[in-house]
Amino acid sequence: MTRPPAAESPDGSGAPPAQSSHAPGQPTEPTTPSPHAPDAPGAPSAQSPDASGEPTVPEGPGAPGAPSPQASDVAGEPEGVRASAPLIVARGLSLRGARGWAYRDVDLSLAEGCLAAVSGEAGSGRTSLLLTLAGRMRPTSGDVTVSGRSAPAAIQRVAAIGETEGVNELDDALTVAEHVFERRHLRAGILPRRRTRRRDEVAAALAPVGLAVHPDTPVGDLGPRDRHLLGAALALMDRPLLLVLDDVDRGMRGDHQREMWTLLRALTEQVGVTVVAGCVDGAPAAGLADVEVAL
């Protein structure tokens, strides 16, 4: 397991902090968090035109594209897949808003079917970085490619995001089945006059993430774990190459956080999707995530 360098200027001064990388099997030193400017304020909105004035577009089903070239000094790729071209390559990725840098000089390489943990306190730029990797925000500088795609609109065709606060929050008043049917019909470009409640269809949508709940359960009644998994299941209905999740440890104690990372690890192996997940504490992901980025 390796830790690719990830950095950010906490005070918006523009001076990047020191970075380091580790080879697999070597012990790593924990990154000491420092105060950060708020994540959302000052950074471009994920639901509005990007910094260049180009609006983003909704995600849709994706198909694999040409792999991006692999640089010899890319850090953070598991030893067993180092020979294959990575699905995600980020170089010097930085985002600056009106209040300073949301994140700065992030380098990342992640192979297909791997799991990455991006940890950071609120205001660390974690959510902005995740949205950038998913094509929902355009960086101020640096570049990122996902399956050979670099334009945000093109990345969105192969990347899907789970429930993200302020972006695509689930409706507590709707049931699990209603969310599944709504997502299915939105993908098809139509809205049904009546929803046909077929439990087998709901079960099929939830099966990839191992979620077993009654279809008529209101989302507001779900616990944190099941809510996270429902968001992931809905995103997977777009058949993405990249699944981006945020706050996967929200509302859960340590042992439940470990269970969540175990489920995400299994998801990459059984479905074959690449997962980048954000959290506050990266410790429960140790030994399960192929790549760890601490902001």
TAGILIN-V691087 format. One record per residue. RES is the residue in one small letter. PHI is phi as a letter, one per 30 degrees, with the letter a starting at -180 (none if undefined). Layout:
res=RES phi=PHI
res=RES phi=PHI
This chain:
res=m phi=none
res=t phi=b
res=r phi=c
res=p phi=d
res=p phi=d
res=a phi=b
res=a phi=b
res=e phi=a
res=s phi=d
res=p phi=d
res=d phi=c
res=g phi=i
res=s phi=d
res=g phi=j
res=a phi=d
res=p phi=d
res=p phi=d
res=a phi=d
res=q phi=b
res=s phi=a
res=s phi=b
res=h phi=b
res=a phi=d
res=p phi=e
res=g phi=i
res=q phi=d
res=p phi=d
res=t phi=c
res=e phi=c
res=p phi=d
res=t phi=d
res=t phi=d
res=p phi=d
res=s phi=b
res=p phi=e
res=h phi=b
res=a phi=d
res=p phi=e
res=d phi=d
res=a phi=d
res=p phi=d
res=g phi=i
res=a phi=c
res=p phi=e
res=s phi=d
res=a phi=d
res=q phi=c
res=s phi=b
res=p phi=e
res=d phi=d
res=a phi=d
res=s phi=d
res=g phi=j
res=e phi=c
res=p phi=d
res=t phi=d
res=v phi=b
res=p phi=d
res=e phi=d
res=g phi=a
res=p phi=e
res=g phi=b
res=a phi=b
res=p phi=e
res=g phi=c
res=a phi=d
res=p phi=d
res=s phi=d
res=p phi=d
res=q phi=c
res=a phi=d
res=s phi=d
res=d phi=c
res=v phi=d
res=a phi=c
res=g phi=j
res=e phi=c
res=p phi=e
res=e phi=e
res=g phi=d
res=v phi=c
res=r phi=d
res=a phi=d
res=s phi=c
res=a phi=d
res=p phi=d
res=l phi=d
res=i phi=c
res=v phi=b
res=a phi=b
res=r phi=b
res=g phi=h
res=l phi=d
res=s phi=b
res=l phi=b
res=r phi=b
res=g phi=c
res=a phi=d
res=r phi=c
res=g phi=j
res=w phi=d
res=a phi=d
res=y phi=a
res=r phi=b
res=d phi=h
res=v phi=c
res=d phi=c
res=l phi=a
res=s phi=b
res=l phi=b
res=a phi=d
res=e phi=d
res=g phi=i
res=c phi=c
res=l phi=b
res=a phi=b
res=a phi=c
res=v phi=c
res=s phi=c
res=g phi=l
res=e phi=d
res=a phi=e
res=g phi=j
res=s phi=d
res=g phi=j
res=r phi=e
res=t phi=d
res=s phi=d
res=l phi=d
res=l phi=d
res=l phi=d
res=t phi=d
res=l phi=d
res=a phi=c
res=g phi=i
res=r phi=c
res=m phi=b
res=r phi=c
res=p phi=d
res=t phi=d
res=s phi=a
res=g phi=i
res=d phi=b
res=v phi=b
res=t phi=b
res=v phi=b
res=s phi=h
res=g phi=i
res=r phi=c
res=s phi=b
res=a phi=d
res=p phi=e
res=a phi=d
res=a phi=d
res=i phi=d
res=q phi=d
res=r phi=d
res=v phi=b
res=a phi=b
res=a phi=b
res=i phi=c
res=g phi=d
res=e phi=e
res=t phi=b
res=e phi=e
res=g phi=i
res=v phi=c
res=n phi=b
res=e phi=d
res=l phi=d
res=d phi=c
res=d phi=d
res=a phi=d
res=l phi=d
res=t phi=d
res=v phi=e
res=a phi=d
res=e phi=d
res=h phi=d
res=v phi=d
res=f phi=d
res=e phi=d
res=r phi=d
res=r phi=d
res=h phi=d
res=l phi=d
res=r phi=d
res=a phi=d
res=g phi=i
res=i phi=b
res=l phi=c
res=p phi=d
res=r phi=d
res=r phi=b
res=r phi=d
res=t phi=d
res=r phi=d
res=r phi=c
res=r phi=d
res=d phi=d
res=e phi=d
res=v phi=d
res=a phi=d
res=a phi=d
res=a phi=d
res=l phi=d
res=a phi=e
res=p phi=e
res=v phi=c
res=g phi=i
res=l phi=c
res=a phi=b
res=v phi=b
res=h phi=d
res=p phi=e
res=d phi=d
res=t phi=d
res=p phi=d
res=v phi=d
res=g phi=d
res=d phi=c
res=l phi=d
res=g phi=d
res=p phi=e
res=r phi=d
res=d phi=d
res=r phi=d
res=h phi=e
res=l phi=d
res=l phi=d
res=g phi=e
res=a phi=d
res=a phi=d
res=l phi=d
res=a phi=d
res=l phi=d
res=m phi=d
res=d phi=d
res=r phi=h
res=p phi=d
res=l phi=d
res=l phi=b
res=l phi=c
res=v phi=c
res=l phi=b
res=d phi=b
res=d phi=h
res=v phi=d
res=d phi=c
res=r phi=d
res=g phi=i
res=m phi=b
res=r phi=d
res=g phi=e
res=d phi=d
res=h phi=d
res=q phi=d
res=r phi=d
res=e phi=d
res=m phi=d
res=w phi=d
res=t phi=d
res=l phi=d
res=l phi=d
res=r phi=d
res=a phi=d
res=l phi=d
res=t phi=d
res=e phi=d
res=q phi=d
res=v phi=c
res=g phi=i
res=v phi=d
res=t phi=d
res=v phi=b
res=v phi=c
res=a phi=b
res=g phi=c
res=c phi=a
res=v phi=d
res=d phi=c
res=g phi=d
res=a phi=e
res=p phi=d
res=a phi=d
res=a phi=e
res=g phi=i
res=l phi=c
res=a phi=d
res=d phi=d
res=v phi=b
res=e phi=b
res=v phi=b
res=a phi=c
res=l phi=c
